[in-house]
């Protein structure tokens, strides 16, 4: 882990979010202040940047990697969430909304992502066609954090010191 921390501090621009993914390949996916998403290959004694993905125009707030490490999704202040193919280092799909996305999560079935941000909503998106499936008006203020409790199908949000939970409707995936 020391190598990972040194790598994150070595990058020229400050890193806001890093996701360590060690199941299949030793990788770190990082998002930066100016919208860059970087993929790092980390070995025992080496750290190599595999790709620099430059499609966001503003700060990257969150990075999430799917279960098999083949995709990552990033949330940005520019109003976009991008699903990246980590095998080809290209954009698979881009989601747009008039908000500053603060967090993104893969739904357990991984065919959808949940987003939240400055628009006070929790939105469900289909990652195959990029369409918003539904939205929940969840707060009177900006939502900064989002969590999904897989056991009970509850969505947890964090707005300042207030924590709220919503029960998700049961659907088949």
C-alpha positions as CSV (number, residue, x, y, z in Angstrom):
1,X,0.0,0.0,0.0
2,X,3.0,2.3,0.5
3,X,3.7,2.2,-3.2
4,X,0.1,3.2,-3.9
5,X,0.3,6.2,-1.6
6,X,3.6,7.3,-3.1
7,X,2.2,7.0,-6.6
8,X,-0.8,9.1,-5.7
9,X,1.4,11.9,-4.3
10,X,3.8,11.7,-7.3
11,X,1.1,12.7,-9.8
12,X,1.5,16.4,-10.8
13,X,-2.1,17.5,-10.0
14,X,-3.7,16.7,-6.7
15,X,-5.9,13.6,-6.7
16,X,-9.4,13.8,-5.3
17,X,-10.4,10.1,-5.4
18,X,-8.5,6.9,-5.9
19,X,-9.9,3.5,-6.3
20,X,-7.6,0.5,-5.7
21,X,-8.5,-2.5,-7.7
22,X,-6.4,-5.6,-6.9
23,X,-8.6,-8.5,-7.9
24,X,-7.4,-9.2,-11.4
25,X,-4.8,-6.6,-12.2
26,X,-2.8,-4.4,-9.9
27,X,-4.4,-1.0,-10.8
28,X,-5.3,2.3,-9.3
29,X,-7.8,4.5,-11.1
30,X,-7.5,8.1,-10.0
31,X,-9.5,11.3,-10.7
32,X,-8.0,14.7,-10.6
33,X,-8.8,18.4,-10.1
34,X,-8.7,19.2,-13.9
35,X,-10.9,16.3,-15.0
36,X,-8.2,13.8,-15.8
37,X,-8.8,10.1,-15.1
38,X,-5.6,8.1,-14.9
39,X,-5.1,4.3,-14.9
40,X,-2.0,3.2,-13.1
41,X,-0.4,-0.2,-13.1
42,X,1.3,-0.9,-9.8
43,X,3.9,-3.6,-9.2
44,X,6.1,-4.4,-6.3
45,X,8.8,-2.0,-7.4
46,X,7.2,-0.1,-10.3
47,X,4.4,2.3,-11.0
48,X,3.4,3.0,-14.6
49,X,0.7,5.2,-15.9
50,X,-1.2,3.0,-18.5
51,X,-3.6,5.6,-19.7
52,X,-4.7,9.2,-19.2
53,X,-8.4,9.6,-20.1
54,X,-9.3,13.2,-20.7
55,X,-13.0,13.8,-21.4
56,X,-14.2,15.5,-18.2
57,X,-13.9,19.3,-18.3
58,X,-13.9,19.8,-14.5
59,X,-13.1,18.2,-11.2
60,X,-13.6,14.4,-10.8
61,X,-15.4,13.8,-7.5
62,X,-15.7,10.0,-7.6
63,X,-14.4,6.8,-9.2
64,X,-16.0,3.4,-8.9
65,X,-14.8,0.1,-10.5
66,X,-17.2,-2.8,-11.4
67,X,-16.8,-6.3,-9.9
68,X,-14.7,-7.8,-12.6
69,X,-12.5,-4.7,-13.1
70,X,-13.4,-4.3,-16.7
71,X,-15.2,-0.9,-16.3
72,X,-14.9,2.2,-14.2
73,X,-17.4,5.0,-13.9
74,X,-16.4,8.6,-12.9
75,X,-18.5,11.4,-11.6
76,X,-17.6,15.0,-12.4
77,X,-18.5,18.6,-11.5
78,X,-19.0,19.3,-15.2
79,X,-22.4,17.4,-15.2
80,X,-21.1,14.2,-16.7
81,X,-20.6,10.6,-15.5
82,X,-18.5,8.5,-17.9
83,X,-18.3,4.7,-18.0
84,X,-14.8,3.7,-19.1
85,X,-13.7,0.4,-20.7
86,X,-10.6,-0.5,-18.8
87,X,-9.4,-3.0,-21.4
88,X,-9.3,-0.4,-24.3
89,X,-9.1,2.8,-22.2
90,X,-12.0,4.3,-24.1
91,X,-15.4,5.8,-23.1
92,X,-18.2,3.3,-23.3
93,X,-21.0,5.8,-22.5
94,X,-21.5,9.2,-21.1
95,X,-24.4,10.4,-18.8
96,X,-25.3,14.1,-18.8
97,X,-27.4,16.1,-16.3
98,X,-27.6,19.7,-15.1
99,X,-25.8,19.0,-11.8
100,X,-22.4,18.7,-10.3
101,X,-22.2,15.0,-9.8
102,X,-20.7,14.2,-6.4
103,X,-20.9,10.5,-6.2
104,X,-21.7,7.5,-8.4
105,X,-22.3,3.8,-7.5
106,X,-22.8,0.7,-9.4
107,X,-26.1,-1.0,-8.6
108,X,-25.6,-4.6,-7.4
109,X,-26.6,-6.0,-10.9
110,X,-24.2,-3.6,-12.5
111,X,-26.6,-2.8,-15.4
112,X,-27.4,0.5,-13.7
113,X,-25.5,3.3,-11.8
114,X,-26.9,5.6,-9.1
115,X,-25.8,9.2,-9.1
116,X,-26.2,12.1,-6.8
117,X,-25.1,15.7,-6.7
118,X,-26.0,19.4,-6.5
119,X,-29.5,18.8,-7.9
120,X,-30.7,17.1,-4.7
121,X,-31.7,14.0,-6.6
122,X,-30.8,10.3,-6.6
123,X,-30.9,9.2,-10.2
124,X,-30.8,5.7,-11.7
125,X,-29.2,5.3,-15.1
126,X,-29.0,2.5,-17.6
127,X,-25.3,2.1,-18.5
128,X,-26.1,0.4,-21.8
129,X,-28.0,3.3,-23.4
130,X,-27.2,6.2,-21.0
131,X,-30.9,7.0,-20.3
132,X,-32.1,8.0,-16.9
133,X,-34.5,5.3,-15.6
134,X,-35.9,7.2,-12.6
135,X,-35.1,10.0,-10.2
136,X,-35.9,10.5,-6.5
137,X,-36.2,14.0,-5.1
138,X,-34.2,13.2,-2.0
139,X,-33.3,16.4,-0.2
140,X,-33.7,20.1,0.3
141,X,-30.0,20.5,-0.1
142,X,-27.1,19.2,-2.1
143,X,-26.3,15.5,-1.6
144,X,-22.7,14.8,-1.1
145,X,-22.5,11.1,-0.4
146,X,-24.5,8.0,-1.4
147,X,-24.3,4.4,-0.2
148,X,-26.2,1.3,-1.0
149,X,-26.9,-1.3,1.7
150,X,-27.1,-4.5,-0.4
151,X,-28.6,-6.7,2.3
152,X,-31.8,-4.7,2.8
153,X,-32.0,-2.8,-0.5
154,X,-31.7,0.5,1.2
155,X,-30.1,3.6,-0.2
156,X,-28.3,5.8,2.3
157,X,-27.6,9.5,1.6
158,X,-25.5,12.0,3.5
159,X,-26.3,15.7,3.5
160,X,-24.1,17.5,6.0
161,X,-24.8,16.0,9.4
162,X,-28.2,14.5,8.2
163,X,-28.3,10.8,7.1
164,X,-31.4,9.6,5.3
165,X,-32.4,6.2,4.0
166,X,-34.8,5.1,1.2
167,X,-36.0,1.6,0.6
168,X,-35.6,0.6,-3.0
169,X,-38.4,-1.1,-4.9
170,X,-37.7,-4.7,-5.6
171,X,-37.2,-5.4,-9.3
172,X,-35.6,-8.2,-11.2
173,X,-32.3,-7.5,-13.0
